Amino acid sequence: NAGVTQTPKFQVLKTGQSMTLQCAQDMNHNSMYWYRQDPGMGLRLIYYSASEGTTDKGEVPNGYNVSRLNKREFSLRLESAAPSQTSVYFCASSEAPGLASSSGANVLTFGAGSRLTVL
Amino acid sequence: RKEVEQDPGPFNVPEGATVAFNCTYSNSASQSFFWYRQDCRKEPKLLMSVYSSGNEDGRFTAQLNRASQYISLLIRDSKLSDSATYLCVVRRVARTGNQFYFGTGTSLTVIP
């Protein structure tokens, strides 16, 4: 059971370059999320997708776009990378509210993270 | 005001010590509560869910006080392997589905 898989694990970009972070989950979850984590700031939500076909902005969406390709996959794109986007990015998934089989099932499962440096 | 606030620490404790972490949340509509553990340069992983009645998993005990909007985690007989950052996480149901809110984490170092 792979859980949540995200690629690449590491990436170095130059300012202005574009790239896409890929995320896939095999838990049949409806909801998927992209977070960034910076020292002293904690985890901040960039975008999320409550279900296939929907996406919504989170706390820090500027400079990013997302695509919910299908139920399994949710990608994050940086169109023109900036040094302020240097961060660790985590993809995560959860079941939708009301669909979880038990109260303990509404948990968030994370991918291993993608460490991005923008020079 | 932040959704979830927790003391960042760091907590440096000797092996075998008991240590407690606290967390408060601001929205009374929050429905589920969790402690996650994050090791250096790794992803957060679920340590335990927190229930109103309190719950225990081995050396770990979690408590929830809905009236005070307060969550705690107690670690007894600390081990070196407990060194990590502990994240307090709260779930709320929004119009668009589950929303999760994170504290900034409390750093624990267990010293030999």
Contacts between the chains, C-beta under 8 A, distances in Angstrom:
chain1	res1	chain2	res2	distance
A	30	B	97	7.4
A	31	B	97	5.1
A	31	B	98	5.7
A	33	B	100	7.5
A	40	B	104	6.9
A	41	B	104	7.1
A	42	B	87	7.8
A	42	B	102	5.2
A	42	B	103	6.6
A	42	B	104	3.8
A	42	B	105	6.4
A	43	B	44	7.4
A	43	B	87	7.6
A	43	B	102	4.4
A	45	B	99	7.9
A	45	B	100	7.9
A	48	B	96	7.6
A	48	B	97	7.6
A	48	B	99	7.9
A	50	B	96	4.5
A	50	B	97	3.3
A	50	B	98	7.7
A	51	B	97	7.0
A	54	B	96	7.1
A	56	B	96	5.2
A	90	B	43	5.9
A	90	B	44	7.6
A	92	B	100	8.0
A	94	B	98	5.3
A	94	B	100	7.5
A	95	B	98	7.8
A	96	B	97	5.5
A	96	B	98	6.8
A	97	B	93	4.5
A	97	B	97	6.3
A	97	B	98	5.4
A	103	B	32	7.0
A	103	B	49	7.6
A	103	B	51	8.0
A	104	B	49	5.1
A	106	B	31	7.9
A	106	B	32	5.4
A	106	B	91	5.8
A	106	B	98	6.1
A	107	B	32	8.0
A	107	B	34	6.5
A	107	B	46	5.3
A	107	B	49	7.0
A	108	B	34	7.9
A	108	B	44	8.0
A	108	B	46	7.7
A	108	B	89	7.1
A	108	B	91	7.9
A	108	B	98	8.0
A	108	B	100	5.2
A	109	B	46	7.6
A	110	B	43	4.0
A	110	B	44	5.5
A	110	B	45	7.2
A	111	B	43	6.3
A	112	B	42	7.2
A	112	B	43	5.3
A	113	B	41	7.8
A	113	B	42	7.2
A	113	B	43	5.2
A	115	B	41	8.0
